[in-house]
């Protein structure tokens, strides 16, 4: 019982806080509930397809293929593939993290996973097209040409800052999470 409470402590505190807010200010409590339900609905629409695709990726892509194309020694090929995969991704950023976990489990390098997450968050094709049509080609292309090197530089810096113990801990945690 204690383990269950520890696991869901944040959720329990959030529910209790929401009840208190609702008691103190019914209008604010109602808006908070509406926002929570909207977010839950959005997550329920996005998460199932992401997990189906993850299952297919996990089964269909052999580890050797992932290591070859996105592993430590993949070089420019891995960087480009990470950028393209992140740019063609759909959905909110929280969808990138389970995908990243499967990439790591399959042997992708941390650097390429950082690039993938960066691309997912900033270089999505639909966002580029929206900016191109709404803000003009000069803005859209300039932002893209600044973001891509920035993503790569940040990924290299993050990777360089990680100690070997940190890398081992990340690998251990990924393996535990993906085995559940």
PyMOL commands that set and color helices and strands:
alter all, ss='L'
color gray80, all
select helices_A, chain A and resi 2-7+9-24+26-60+63-70+75-87+94-106+110-122+125-135+137-161+164-179
alter helices_A, ss='H'
color red, helices_A
deselect
rebuild
show_as cartoon
